[in-house]
């Protein structure tokens, strides 16, 4: 744990055609009531000139221009490699931070030590509506934001351990990054934070939710809900399942997982995204060597066995209203919960 009163914090903001959102984000970070920070804007070959406008308006920021779109993961990795701080924050460009957001996270860090931290995330456009009070990891690889869409009434007002810290705003130390490793560039975007938090948990590094640190998020300014977004979410969910569980664990849960996969196929069919799901399966075959190599790497570093982590996984997930109706979500969760409990009994026995 750092003993420097106000250690340098590097704020990494990855930009890709974020327009005025980027300017608003940087302006809010500058107003943070923590003085010892550097702002590193990494641009993924934007065509809207937002990064250049930002640099012109805020001369003190450090601008790193990638020659091509490297995706969320490698784009942020570029920023982390450029960072000079003892601590680092990955921050989306479609966010506005409150003045004391960073001080509150540091307060939590001083109590809990090295880990991955996220603030309370509220909607930028919906008044007092929650986007996340901590992200959670499900047995079958689904990641979800807790309390999403729920009115904010100061519920969950204690610092607590969560499944993984949201990549919308993720605080950690460079020391932790060195232990866990950088974001997995193969993922490109989506579930990158889930993967990072899962890898962290496997080596005994916890993730935390800090309720008194508050930011506001526009959410999905680039892809919205689309076939392309569903492809990345499902492709990376499958990748994480195949790389994070030991072969023994995967074998024990496979019968339940087959039924889950049938449900996912039906879901994609109902949404008109069947082509995206087919592309996912073809991508898994195409990248089997990448998957095998990542599996071996994770297994070699794993300290905490699957059984211990699985005990903490919730049996249900949250499905946003704009993805599935209330009745559909309830039915899905009922079946999912039964299958999760069944798989856990097999694994933990």
DRENLUMSE-51070 format. One record per residue (C-alpha): residue in three letters; y, z, x. Coordinates in steps of 0.02 Angstrom, whole numbers, padded with zeros to 5 digits, always signed. Layout:
<mardrens>
ALAYZX
...
</mardrens>
This chain:
<mardrens>
UNK+00000+00000+00000
UNK+00172-00048+00065
UNK+00281+00093+00131
UNK+00437-00016+00145
UNK+00562+00041+00010
UNK+00605-00134-00049
UNK+00481-00258+00028
UNK+00515-00444+00016
UNK+00443-00528-00139
UNK+00416-00716-00144
UNK+00436-00792-00318
UNK+00339-00955-00328
UNK+00396-01068-00470
UNK+00295-01228-00488
UNK+00392-01367-00574
UNK+00333-01526-00658
UNK+00465-01609-00766
UNK+00518-01442-00841
UNK+00698-01497-00866
UNK+00821-01363-00919
UNK+00680-01236-00934
UNK+00673-01229-00744
UNK+00859-01195-00729
UNK+00851-01056-00859
UNK+00701-00979-00771
UNK+00782-00976-00598
UNK+00943-00908-00670
UNK+00850-00762-00751
UNK+00756-00725-00588
UNK+00920-00720-00493
UNK+00980-00587-00617
UNK+00829-00478-00578
UNK+00884-00303-00528
UNK+00780-00312-00369
UNK+00876-00386-00223
UNK+00747-00420-00088
UNK+00667-00578-00152
UNK+00656-00762-00110
UNK+00637-00901-00238
UNK+00524-01045-00188
UNK+00527-01191-00309
UNK+00381-01309-00279
UNK+00399-01477-00363
UNK+00247-01582-00410
UNK+00331-01752-00399
UNK+00438-01732-00555
UNK+00525-01886-00622
UNK+00658-01795-00722
UNK+00754-01739-00566
UNK+00750-01559-00629
UNK+00705-01493-00457
UNK+00853-01580-00375
UNK+00972-01521-00511
UNK+00905-01344-00486
UNK+00933-01350-00298
UNK+01110-01415-00324
UNK+01150-01275-00446
UNK+01060-01136-00351
UNK+01083-01177-00167
UNK+00993-01020-00106
UNK+00823-01068-00177
UNK+00696-01147-00060
UNK+00639-01315-00128
UNK+00471-01386-00076
UNK+00439-01564-00136
UNK+00260-01624-00152
UNK+00237-01812-00138
UNK+00115-01813-00284
UNK+00062-01702-00428
UNK-00059-01581-00346
UNK-00093-01488-00508
UNK-00058-01306-00549
UNK-00180-01233-00423
UNK-00141-01327-00265
UNK+00043-01340-00311
UNK+00054-01150-00315
UNK-00052-01138-00158
UNK+00080-01241-00068
UNK+00209-01112-00120
UNK+00101-00965-00069
UNK+00075-01041+00104
UNK+00265-01060+00120
UNK+00300-00882+00061
UNK+00374-00754+00181
UNK+00355-00603+00067
UNK+00236-00457+00080
UNK+00213-00484-00107
UNK+00204-00642-00209
UNK+00233-00687-00391
UNK+00168-00846-00473
UNK+00291-00883-00613
UNK+00290-01026-00738
UNK+00453-01126-00751
UNK+00456-01108-00942
UNK+00487-00921-00932
UNK+00635-00804-00941
UNK+00617-00635-00854
UNK+00703-00474-00907
UNK+00811-00389-00775
UNK+00690-00246-00738
UNK+00526-00345-00747
UNK+00492-00334-00561
UNK+00541-00151-00541
UNK+00419-00104-00679
UNK+00277-00201-00596
UNK+00314-00114-00431
UNK+00307+00053-00521
UNK+00133+00008-00584
UNK+00082-00052-00412
UNK+00132+00114-00333
UNK+00017+00204-00456
UNK-00133+00087-00447
UNK-00123+00002-00277
UNK-00181-00172-00233
UNK-00228-00278-00382
UNK-00171-00422-00492
UNK-00031-00377-00614
UNK+00043-00460-00767
UNK+00189-00408-00880
UNK+00197-00407-01069
UNK+00227-00588-01117
UNK+00329-00623-01274
UNK+00367-00790-01355
UNK+00528-00872-01299
UNK+00554-00959-01466
UNK+00478-00837-01592
UNK+00572-00674-01612
UNK+00472-00523-01551
UNK+00303-00610-01556
UNK+00172-00570-01424
UNK+00093-00703-01315
UNK-00010-00586-01207
UNK-00038-00401-01181
UNK-00167-00440-01049
UNK-00291-00582-01030
UNK-00475-00549-01063
UNK-00635-00630-01001
UNK-00784-00661-01115
UNK-00967-00666-01062
UNK-00980-00852-01100
UNK-00828-00897-00995
UNK-00695-00901-01130
UNK-00528-00830-01075
UNK-00401-00772-01202
UNK-00234-00685-01217
UNK-00246-00518-01306
UNK-00136-00494-01462
UNK-00071-00673-01459
UNK+00035-00709-01613
UNK+00045-00525-01662
UNK+00218-00447-01693
UNK+00274-00337-01550
UNK+00284-00156-01607
UNK+00262-00068-01439
UNK+00074-00062-01458
UNK-00028-00048-01298
UNK+00115+00043-01212
UNK+00015+00110-01065
UNK-00027+00026-00900
UNK-00210-00023-00914
UNK-00347-00124-00834
UNK-00378-00296-00909
UNK-00497-00441-00883
UNK-00377-00543-00779
UNK-00190-00564-00752
UNK-00107-00713-00835
UNK-00052-00854-00720
UNK+00107-00866-00825
UNK+00171-00721-00719
UNK+00053-00648-00590
UNK+00106-00519-00460
UNK+00002-00469-00310
UNK+00013-00434-00124
UNK-00019-00561+00013
UNK-00151-00439+00073
UNK-00247-00463-00090
UNK-00228-00652-00081
UNK-00305-00649+00092
UNK-00455-00553+00024
UNK-00482-00656-00134
UNK-00428-00825-00070
UNK-00305-00949-00143
UNK-00316-01030-00314
UNK-00464-01149-00326
UNK-00386-01322-00310
UNK-00539-01402-00393
UNK-00486-01324-00559
UNK-00320-01419-00551
UNK-00249-01325-00702
UNK-00309-01202-00836
UNK-00428-01055-00812
UNK-00362-01044-00634
UNK-00303-00866-00670
UNK-00470-00825-00751
UNK-00561-00886-00596
UNK-00445-00789-00480
UNK-00461-00628-00580
UNK-00650-00647-00590
UNK-00665-00674-00403
UNK-00553-00523-00376
UNK-00661-00413-00488
UNK-00816-00467-00394
UNK-00747-00390-00235
UNK-00680-00234-00319
UNK-00499-00286-00349
UNK-00439-00246-00526
UNK-00314-00330-00641
UNK-00181-00234-00737
UNK-00064-00254-00886
UNK+00111-00178-00867
UNK+00191-00155-01040
UNK+00366-00105-00981
UNK+00383-00266-00881
UNK+00433-00401-01006
UNK+00454-00588-00991
UNK+00474-00728-01118
UNK+00369-00886-01116
UNK+00391-01057-01200
UNK+00205-01099-01172
UNK+00123-01267-01141
UNK+00283-01366-01118
UNK+00186-01509-01039
UNK+00018-01537-01127
UNK+00030-01438-01290
UNK-00137-01437-01384
UNK-00216-01603-01343
UNK-00379-01689-01295
UNK-00324-01680-01114
UNK-00292-01493-01122
UNK-00459-01461-01208
UNK-00545-01562-01072
UNK-00474-01453-00933
UNK-00508-01290-01026
UNK-00689-01334-01061
UNK-00723-01416-00894
UNK-00660-01263-00801
UNK-00750-01141-00916
UNK-00914-01229-00876
UNK-00872-01232-00691
UNK-00838-01045-00688
UNK-01001-01006-00779
UNK-01099-01106-00652
UNK-01013-01034-00500
UNK-00980-00850-00543
UNK-01145-00790-00612
UNK-01297-00768-00502
UNK-01443-00882-00543
UNK-01538-00731-00608
UNK-01397-00682-00727
UNK-01376-00862-00787
UNK-01562-00877-00821
UNK-01563-00717-00925
UNK-01418-00775-01035
UNK-01468-00959-01045
UNK-01551-00954-01217
UNK-01395-00878-01294
UNK-01284-00994-01193
UNK-01374-01147-01263
UNK-01328-01091-01440
UNK-01148-01062-01385
UNK-01142-01237-01312
UNK-01201-01308-01479
UNK-01057-01218-01564
UNK-00934-01287-01436
UNK-00999-01464-01466
UNK-00971-01441-01654
UNK-00798-01372-01623
UNK-00746-01519-01515
UNK-00818-01639-01645
UNK-00719-01555-01784
UNK-00558-01572-01684
UNK-00587-01755-01642
UNK-00609-01715-01458
UNK-00791-01765-01439
UNK-00744-01887-01301
UNK-00666-01744-01202
UNK-00825-01641-01214
UNK-00931-01788-01156
UNK-00814-01812-01007
UNK-00837-01628-00965
UNK-01026-01645-00955
UNK-01014-01803-00849
UNK-00892-01714-00734
UNK-01014-01570-00709
UNK-01148-01694-00653
UNK-01027-01789-00542
UNK-00971-01630-00453
UNK-01139-01541-00436
UNK-01118-01527-00247
UNK-00945-01449-00266
UNK-01018-01326-00392
UNK-01163-01282-00277
UNK-01047-01251-00129
UNK-00929-01142-00231
UNK-01076-01044-00302
UNK-01139-01005-00126
UNK-00965-00955-00068
UNK-00938-00834-00213
UNK-01112-00759-00199
UNK-01086-00726-00014
UNK-00927-00625-00049
UNK-00984-00534-00206
UNK-00986-00344-00192
UNK-00988-00291-00375
UNK-01147-00353-00464
UNK-01135-00457-00623
UNK-01208-00314-00725
UNK-01063-00198-00687
UNK-00931-00325-00736
UNK-01021-00385-00891
UNK-01015-00209-00964
UNK-00826-00227-00975
UNK-00824-00398-01061
UNK-00776-00399-01247
UNK-00898-00477-01370
UNK-00766-00568-01473
UNK-00625-00684-01424
UNK-00455-00723-01499
UNK-00434-00900-01566
UNK-00253-00951-01601
UNK-00213-01006-01780
UNK-00160-01179-01723
UNK-00332-01209-01647
UNK-00443-01145-01787
UNK-00415-01078-01962
UNK-00440-00895-02008
UNK-00609-00925-02090
UNK-00669-01033-01946
UNK-00615-00903-01818
UNK-00703-00763-01911
UNK-00867-00860-01925
UNK-00857-00914-01743
UNK-00825-00737-01684
UNK-00964-00662-01790
UNK-01092-00780-01713
UNK-01016-00766-01540
UNK-01021-00577-01546
UNK-01205-00576-01596
UNK-01249-00696-01456
UNK-01147-00598-01330
UNK-01234-00434-01374
UNK-01402-00521-01367
UNK-01365-00596-01195
UNK-01300-00429-01129
UNK-01460-00340-01182
UNK-01560-00468-01084
UNK-01451-00454-00930
UNK-01432-00265-00930
UNK-01613-00223-00968
</mardrens>
